Amino acid sequence: MAAVTRLEVRKSELSEMRRTETLIGDLQDGQILVRIVRFGLTANNVTYGVVGDRMGYWKFYPTADADWGVIPVWGIGLVKTSTVEGIVPGERIYGYWPMASHAILHPDPIRDGQFFDSSEHRSKLAAVYNRYLRLSNDPKDDPSTDDMRVVLWPLYATSYCLYDFALANDWFGADQVLIVSASSKTGIGTAYAFKMDPNSPKVVGLTSSGNKDKVKGLGLYDDVIVYDEIEERFSPDQKTLIIDMSSSGKVIGGLHKALDDAMMFTSHVGLTHYTEAGMGDHYIKERSEMFFAPGHMAKRREEWGAGEFERRSGAFWQEACQRSAAWLSLNHAQGADAAIDAYHNVLEGRTPADQSWTVSIT
């Protein structure tokens, strides 16, 4: 029997968080119990909560009370108990977890390098979230990179997909790509991906005045512009692809107004300014859409064949991760109370652009 600590949020008010304690009895055949050793906590997880109903994120780890949900996180766990042949206690696993101390998975199918969770309630959810990497079976696994992996891997996977999506569409005819919320980790990863391609358009970052110097210091963006400069710095003669990490109606509406016909396409990715959602009168809806990275991954796996997406995105991850170590500082929260504090720090936008959080509840 194991005691499980979970952190739940009220779905209608993400600032309300509570701690729950339950006991898990004997496992059913085909299940494993995993202790979640460490997970990353970023604005990406806030997005999971904001669009939890629309995108199905609440369904991965349902609660007894429908008003409350568990925000999923990416992290590393250790198998504590197993009823599955070939998976033994102590095995290291990377994947998609609840914000909790433990989780039960039902691995099937199982391969040397990975398995998928086949729990019935997850059967119709995006496959990328049901995939778990068996790190103990990977000869290249380096535990010293765990912190960077739990924070950056899911974000930079999206970054690579955004670059690949733009490339497949010939940059949408744009002369420049504008990354909105350029200090966000996914925004920085996207800038890395574009700058690694010598044939990509000019990369421009849009950020707050407080983050401008840090964003410029990354050396990634050809130009860095602050939000207050939109009207004076953008005009209809600049063919622009917008990659939007903010979903700020004020910002996106202002950009669409300033660029007009030169706004070639807008990909909405994150919701770092989620309280400002709602695009306004100048929003060009017919050339804008929400980008869903798991859908792009599934498309590429079908087109490229088994393992090719992982090979290409993995090569990008390795280089981008190494470069990120030069500027990213990690804070660690230990225990449920510290985890709650870290969550509010991220939710309220108090984590500086060059910092991030790793969390261990146990």
Phi, psi and omega per residue, in radians:
M1 nan 2.377 -3.108
A2 -2.182 2.458 3.045
A3 -1.542 2.222 -3.064
V4 -2.030 2.207 3.054
T5 -1.772 2.254 3.088
R6 -2.173 2.571 3.016
L7 -1.915 2.090 -3.097
E8 -2.013 2.608 3.079
V9 -2.101 2.629 3.033
R10 -1.287 2.174 -3.032
K11 -1.060 -0.591 -3.100
S12 -1.490 -0.154 -3.120
E13 -2.656 1.605 -2.974
L14 -1.156 -0.233 3.120
S15 -1.347 -0.233 3.115
E16 -1.577 2.016 -3.141
M17 -2.211 2.504 3.097
R18 -2.367 2.752 3.122
R19 -1.844 2.280 3.094
T20 -2.099 2.636 3.123
E21 -2.226 2.268 3.094
T22 -2.400 2.872 3.078
L23 -1.966 2.361 3.088
I24 -1.846 2.232 3.120
G25 -1.522 -2.591 -3.121
D26 -1.161 2.520 3.095
L27 -1.325 2.677 2.976
Q28 -1.429 2.796 3.079
D29 -1.013 2.370 3.122
G30 1.583 0.038 -3.118
Q31 -1.868 2.739 2.975
I32 -2.273 2.573 3.026
L33 -1.840 2.190 -3.071
V34 -2.046 2.283 2.982
R35 -1.522 2.157 -3.100
I36 -1.433 1.899 -3.012
V37 -1.369 -0.754 -3.034
R38 -2.792 2.432 3.051
F39 -2.440 2.786 3.104
G40 -1.578 2.660 3.134
L41 -2.383 1.969 -3.083
T42 -2.429 3.137 3.076
A43 -1.057 -0.401 3.079
N44 -1.009 -0.679 3.133
N45 -1.224 -0.579 3.025
V46 -1.070 -0.731 3.098
T47 -1.024 -0.732 3.089
Y48 -0.957 -0.698 3.128
G49 -1.248 -0.714 -3.097
V50 -1.096 -0.746 -3.104
V51 -1.848 0.415 -3.065
G52 -1.004 -0.722 3.117
D53 -1.278 -0.783 -3.059
R54 -1.169 -0.671 -3.052
M55 -1.827 -0.001 3.038
G56 1.468 0.234 -3.069
Y57 -1.188 -0.484 3.114
W58 -1.193 -0.328 -3.023
K59 -1.366 -0.289 -3.082
F60 -1.192 -0.706 -3.134
Y61 -2.326 1.326 -3.048
P62 -1.149 2.729 3.132
T63 -1.998 2.923 3.120
A64 -1.256 -0.451 -3.124
D65 -1.880 2.013 -3.042
A66 -1.131 -0.309 3.120
D67 -1.358 -0.252 -3.081
W68 -2.074 2.591 -3.125
G69 -2.458 2.896 3.082
V70 -1.902 2.101 3.104
I71 -1.309 2.192 3.127
P72 -1.255 2.683 3.127
V73 -2.423 2.808 3.068
W74 -1.802 2.321 -3.095
G75 -2.952 -2.949 -3.071
I76 -2.095 2.344 3.128
G77 -2.228 2.850 3.053
L78 -2.056 2.276 3.090
V79 -1.111 2.173 3.115
K80 -1.679 -0.771 3.132
T81 -2.439 2.484 -3.103
S82 -2.446 2.398 2.963
T83 -1.966 0.275 -3.057
V84 -1.908 2.203 3.128
E85 -1.101 2.275 3.101
G86 1.643 -0.247 3.056
I87 -1.934 2.080 -2.979
V88 -2.052 2.713 3.065
P89 -0.970 2.432 -3.122
G90 1.691 -0.187 3.139
E91 -1.172 2.386 3.115
R92 -1.533 2.330 -3.085
I93 -2.335 2.401 3.033
Y94 -1.975 2.360 3.095
G95 3.053 -2.659 -2.929
Y96 -1.829 1.997 -2.994
W97 -2.140 2.892 2.914
P98 -1.342 2.807 3.009
M99 -1.337 1.493 -2.953
A100 -2.779 3.084 3.123
S101 -1.517 -0.504 -3.083
H102 -2.521 2.848 3.036
A103 -2.623 2.633 3.043
I104 -1.850 2.271 3.101
L105 -2.128 2.777 3.102
H106 -2.153 1.487 -3.030
P107 -1.203 2.161 3.080
D108 3.092 2.120 0.020
P109 -1.348 2.834 -3.099
I110 -2.100 2.272 3.039
R111 -2.204 3.021 -3.103
D112 -1.023 -0.736 -3.026
G113 -1.670 -0.200 -3.054
Q114 -2.839 2.922 2.914
F115 -2.579 2.910 3.082
F116 -2.024 2.483 3.050
D117 -1.390 2.164 -3.072
S118 -1.878 0.355 3.078
S119 -0.941 2.394 -3.000
E120 -0.978 -0.701 -3.063
H121 -1.235 -0.193 3.127
R122 -1.839 0.040 -2.979
S123 -1.119 -0.480 -3.096
K124 -1.831 0.161 -3.137
L125 -1.634 2.844 -3.035
A126 -0.960 2.262 -3.016
A127 -1.072 -0.569 -3.087
V128 -1.047 -0.526 -3.142
Y129 -1.418 -0.268 3.132
N130 -1.683 0.047 -3.087
R131 -1.675 2.286 -3.131
Y132 -2.163 2.294 3.127
L133 -1.535 2.310 3.136
R134 -1.601 1.504 -3.023
L135 -1.084 -0.554 -3.132
S136 -1.119 -0.379 3.130
N137 -1.687 0.061 -3.118
D138 -1.750 1.955 -3.111
P139 -1.124 -0.310 3.139
K140 -1.623 -0.024 -3.103
D141 -1.106 2.296 -3.140
D142 -2.183 1.783 -3.108
P143 -1.012 -0.370 3.137
S144 -1.178 -0.262 3.106
T145 -1.698 0.139 -3.063
D146 -0.973 -0.787 -3.095
D147 -1.075 -0.786 3.123
M148 -1.157 -0.638 -3.138
R149 -1.105 -0.830 -3.051
V150 -1.210 -0.471 3.142
V151 -1.510 -0.839 -2.910
L152 -1.744 -0.483 -3.049
W153 -0.951 -0.932 -3.110
P154 -1.129 -0.572 -3.135
L155 -1.259 -0.789 -3.110
Y156 -1.276 -0.419 2.999
A157 -1.101 -0.738 3.057
T158 -1.136 -0.698 3.117
S159 -1.013 -0.806 3.137
Y160 -1.100 -0.712 3.122
C161 -1.088 -0.701 3.119
L162 -1.092 -0.784 3.085
Y163 -1.061 -0.835 -3.085
D164 -1.127 -0.652 3.082
F165 -1.100 -0.772 3.120
A166 -1.142 -0.745 3.120
L167 -1.057 -0.776 -3.122
A168 -1.107 -0.398 3.136
N169 -1.844 0.414 3.111
D170 0.903 0.718 3.108
W171 1.058 0.255 -3.099
F172 1.017 0.441 3.116
G173 1.332 0.214 -3.054
A174 -1.475 2.628 3.026
D175 -1.619 -0.288 3.118
Q176 -2.576 2.590 3.023
V177 -1.901 2.240 -3.113
L178 -1.871 2.079 3.118
I179 -1.740 1.964 -3.116
V180 -1.543 2.334 -2.938
S181 1.191 1.009 -3.007
A182 -1.185 -0.243 3.111
S183 -1.513 -0.176 3.129
S184 -1.150 2.651 -3.097
K185 -1.103 -0.709 3.113
T186 -1.169 -0.642 3.080
G187 -1.103 -0.757 3.122
I188 -1.121 -0.757 3.098
G189 -1.058 -0.668 3.117
T190 -1.155 -0.689 3.081
A191 -1.089 -0.736 3.063
Y192 -0.959 -0.844 -3.068
A193 -1.077 -0.784 3.135
F194 -1.156 -0.730 -3.077
K195 -1.241 -0.363 3.074
M196 -1.297 -0.267 3.120
D197 -1.786 1.950 -3.106
P198 -1.149 -0.231 -3.122
N199 -1.717 0.083 -3.109
S200 -1.362 2.836 3.086
P201 -1.188 3.001 3.002
K202 -1.019 2.477 -3.118
V203 -1.937 2.116 -3.114
V204 -2.038 2.399 3.096
G205 -1.874 2.406 3.071
L206 -2.015 2.178 -3.027
T207 -2.620 -3.137 3.101
S208 -1.416 2.804 3.122
S209 -1.091 -0.577 -3.138
G210 -1.199 -0.458 -3.130
N211 -1.713 -0.093 -2.989
K212 -0.989 -0.831 -3.074
D213 -1.123 -0.703 3.131
K214 -1.173 -0.695 3.128
V215 -1.152 -0.759 3.085
K216 -1.081 -0.645 -3.116
G217 -1.140 -0.311 3.098
L218 -1.179 -0.433 -3.116
G219 1.212 0.385 -3.083
L220 -1.720 -0.581 -2.988
Y221 -1.712 2.408 3.079
D222 -1.205 -0.431 3.087
D223 -2.699 2.561 3.090
V224 -2.183 2.162 -3.064
I225 -2.136 2.502 3.115
V226 -1.700 2.777 -3.023
Y227 -0.999 -0.614 -3.104
D228 -1.207 -0.193 -3.075
E229 -1.732 0.129 -3.037
I230 -0.983 -0.856 -3.057
E231 -1.108 -0.645 -3.074
E232 -1.528 -0.339 -3.033
R233 -1.815 -0.212 -3.121
F234 -2.129 2.465 -3.094
S235 -2.611 2.894 -3.075
P236 -1.184 -0.006 3.083
D237 -1.719 0.185 -3.138
Q238 -2.001 1.711 3.137
K239 -1.186 2.033 -2.917
T240 -2.284 2.297 2.933
L241 -1.689 2.151 -3.126
I242 -1.772 2.216 2.977
I243 -1.965 1.927 -2.921
D244 -1.835 1.973 3.079
M245 -1.639 0.016 -2.973
S246 -1.903 -0.646 -2.971
S247 0.934 0.636 3.069
S248 -1.475 2.041 -3.121
G249 -1.042 -0.703 -3.136
K250 -1.089 -0.788 -3.099
V251 -1.228 -0.895 -3.069
I252 -1.171 -0.720 3.072
G253 -1.055 -0.721 3.102
G254 -1.122 -0.706 3.119
L255 -1.157 -0.773 3.136
H256 -1.108 -0.655 3.105
K257 -1.152 -0.789 -3.090
A258 -1.205 -0.686 -3.080
L259 -1.471 -0.601 3.127
D260 0.972 -2.154 -3.080
D261 -1.171 -0.282 3.126
A262 -1.422 -0.092 3.014
M263 -1.382 1.744 -3.001
M264 -1.351 -0.650 -3.140
F265 -2.982 2.564 3.041
T266 -2.174 2.158 3.002
S267 -1.779 2.044 3.072
H268 -1.548 2.203 -3.027
V269 -2.035 -0.967 -3.051
G270 -2.107 -3.090 -3.125
L271 -2.376 0.908 -3.078
T272 -1.130 -0.435 3.068
H273 -1.995 0.953 -2.921
Y274 -1.119 -0.386 3.139
T275 -1.248 -0.220 -3.134
E276 -1.794 0.219 -3.105
A277 -1.008 2.550 -3.051
G278 2.026 1.947 -2.854
M279 -1.479 -0.332 3.080
G280 1.546 -3.136 -2.988
D281 -1.214 -0.477 -3.048
H282 -1.607 0.046 -3.115
Y283 -1.159 2.284 -3.137
I284 -1.713 1.533 -2.994
K285 -1.139 -0.651 -3.035
E286 -1.195 -0.256 3.088
R287 -2.062 0.532 -3.132
S288 -2.428 2.554 3.033
E289 -2.800 2.756 3.075
M290 -1.301 2.345 3.131
F291 -1.674 2.210 -3.130
F292 -2.017 1.745 -3.046
A293 -0.991 -0.743 3.126
P294 -1.017 -0.619 3.091
G295 -1.139 -0.699 3.102
H296 -1.156 -0.706 3.113
M297 -1.067 -0.784 -3.138
A298 -1.084 -0.689 3.120
K299 -1.107 -0.800 -3.124
R300 -1.184 -0.649 3.115
R301 -1.111 -0.630 3.099
E302 -1.234 -0.702 -3.103
E303 -1.324 -0.684 -3.007
W304 -1.633 -0.350 -3.104
G305 1.655 2.909 -3.040
A306 -1.025 2.238 3.005
G307 1.499 -0.261 -3.043
E308 -1.273 -0.701 3.083
F309 -1.069 -0.754 3.141
E310 -1.087 -0.666 3.133
R311 -1.133 -0.844 -3.100
R312 -1.198 -0.822 -3.126
S313 -1.198 -0.582 3.109
G314 -1.138 -0.691 3.104
A315 -1.114 -0.721 3.078
F316 -1.104 -0.783 -3.123
W317 -1.003 -0.787 -3.097
Q318 -1.017 -0.822 -3.113
E319 -1.220 -0.787 -3.110
A320 -1.137 -0.642 3.133
C321 -1.130 -0.772 3.130
Q322 -1.067 -0.725 -3.136
R323 -1.218 -0.567 -3.102
S324 -1.229 -0.451 -3.129
A325 -1.070 -0.355 -3.110
A326 -1.311 -0.373 -3.056
W327 -2.196 -0.314 -3.034
L328 -1.606 2.161 3.039
S329 -1.822 2.448 -3.080
L330 -1.972 2.291 3.007
N331 -1.771 2.497 3.134
H332 -2.065 2.273 3.074
A333 -1.829 2.195 -3.113
Q334 -2.007 2.101 3.134
G335 1.709 2.803 -3.040
A336 -1.102 -0.755 -3.116
D337 -1.109 -0.757 3.112
A338 -1.157 -0.601 3.105
A339 -1.122 -0.709 3.104
I340 -1.111 -0.743 3.099
D341 -1.072 -0.750 3.134
A342 -1.111 -0.722 3.118
Y343 -1.029 -0.817 3.131
H344 -1.156 -0.585 3.084
N345 -1.047 -0.764 3.128
V346 -1.256 -0.808 -3.102
L347 -1.005 -0.696 -3.076
E348 -1.551 0.090 3.072
G349 1.258 0.486 -3.102
R350 -1.659 0.014 3.095
T351 -1.546 2.072 -3.121
P352 -1.013 2.749 -3.064
A353 -1.060 -0.492 -3.086
D354 -1.749 0.362 3.091
Q355 -2.293 2.833 3.053
S356 -2.698 3.082 -3.056
W357 -2.116 2.410 2.832
T358 -2.009 2.602 -3.001
V359 -2.367 2.414 2.956
S360 -2.241 2.103 3.138
I361 -1.442 -0.560 3.116
T362 -1.777 nan nan
